[in-house]
Amino acid sequence: EETHKFTEQTLFFLSGVGEAIINGELHPIVSGDVVVVTPNTKHNFKNTGSEDLKIFTTYAPPNHIDGRVHRTKAEADADVADEAIGESAPLN
């Protein structure tokens, strides 16, 4: 699970099936679903199906280096420079 201190995250589920864990509660997700995660909300998303769970995500304000793409959660977790972007307060 993770939280974003200053950022709202909107996730668009493009394919696959899975589950959203929002503040400890499980919710099924399928292709076509949209989930909005507000700042400071614990969340995680897991693939529970046999095909890839493909997600397009936006952040407001930005939470990642512009143009950065992570193909897997492991890849995103390993990107230390990118992770630091979302930890700073937004500029006014």
C-alpha positions as CSV (number, residue, x, y, z in Angstrom):
1,E,0.0,0.0,0.0
2,E,1.0,3.6,-0.5
3,T,-0.2,7.1,0.1
4,H,0.4,10.4,-1.8
5,K,0.8,13.3,0.6
6,F,-0.2,16.1,-1.7
7,T,-1.6,14.4,-4.8
8,E,-4.9,13.1,-6.1
9,Q,-4.5,10.0,-8.3
10,T,-7.0,9.0,-11.0
11,L,-6.7,5.4,-12.4
12,F,-8.3,4.2,-15.6
13,F,-8.4,0.4,-15.9
14,L,-7.9,-0.5,-19.5
15,S,-7.9,-4.3,-19.4
16,G,-7.9,-7.2,-16.9
17,V,-9.6,-7.8,-13.6
18,G,-8.3,-7.1,-10.1
19,E,-9.0,-5.6,-6.7
20,A,-8.5,-2.2,-5.3
21,I,-7.5,-2.0,-1.6
22,I,-8.6,1.5,-0.3
23,N,-8.0,2.2,3.3
24,G,-8.0,-1.6,4.0
25,E,-11.3,-2.3,2.1
26,L,-11.3,-4.6,-0.9
27,H,-13.2,-3.5,-4.0
28,P,-13.4,-5.5,-7.3
29,I,-12.2,-3.7,-10.4
30,V,-12.7,-4.6,-14.1
31,S,-11.8,-3.1,-17.4
32,G,-13.6,0.2,-17.9
33,D,-13.6,1.2,-14.2
34,V,-12.2,4.5,-12.9
35,V,-10.9,5.0,-9.4
36,V,-10.1,8.4,-7.8
37,V,-7.7,8.3,-4.8
38,T,-7.6,11.5,-2.7
39,P,-4.4,12.7,-0.9
40,N,-3.4,10.7,2.2
41,T,-5.6,7.7,1.3
42,K,-3.9,4.3,1.7
43,H,-4.3,2.3,-1.6
44,N,-3.0,-0.5,-3.7
45,F,-4.2,-2.4,-6.8
46,K,-3.7,-6.0,-7.5
47,N,-4.2,-8.2,-10.6
48,T,-6.4,-11.2,-9.8
49,G,-6.9,-12.4,-13.3
50,S,-4.9,-14.4,-15.9
51,E,-4.3,-11.4,-18.3
52,D,-2.4,-8.2,-17.6
53,L,-4.1,-5.5,-15.5
54,K,-3.4,-2.4,-17.6
55,I,-3.8,0.9,-15.9
56,F,-3.5,4.5,-17.1
57,T,-2.9,6.9,-14.2
58,T,-3.0,10.7,-13.9
59,Y,-1.9,12.8,-10.9
60,A,-2.8,16.3,-9.8
61,P,-0.5,18.0,-9.0
62,P,2.2,15.9,-10.8
63,N,3.6,13.1,-8.8
64,H,6.2,11.8,-11.3
65,I,8.9,13.1,-13.6
66,D,7.3,14.4,-16.8
67,G,7.2,11.7,-19.5
68,R,8.2,8.9,-17.1
69,V,6.6,5.5,-17.9
70,H,6.7,2.5,-15.5
71,R,5.6,-0.8,-17.1
72,T,5.4,-2.7,-13.7
73,K,5.0,-1.8,-10.1
74,A,8.4,-3.2,-9.4
75,E,9.9,-0.9,-12.0
76,A,8.1,2.1,-10.4
77,D,9.2,1.1,-6.9
78,A,12.8,0.9,-8.0
79,D,12.8,4.4,-9.6
80,V,14.1,6.4,-6.6
81,A,14.5,9.7,-8.4
82,D,11.0,9.6,-9.7
83,E,9.6,8.6,-6.2
84,A,11.1,11.8,-4.7
85,I,9.0,14.1,-6.9
86,G,5.7,13.3,-5.1
87,E,7.2,13.8,-1.7
88,S,7.6,17.6,-2.0
89,A,4.8,20.1,-1.5
90,P,3.3,21.6,-4.6
91,L,4.4,25.1,-5.6
92,N,1.8,27.9,-5.2
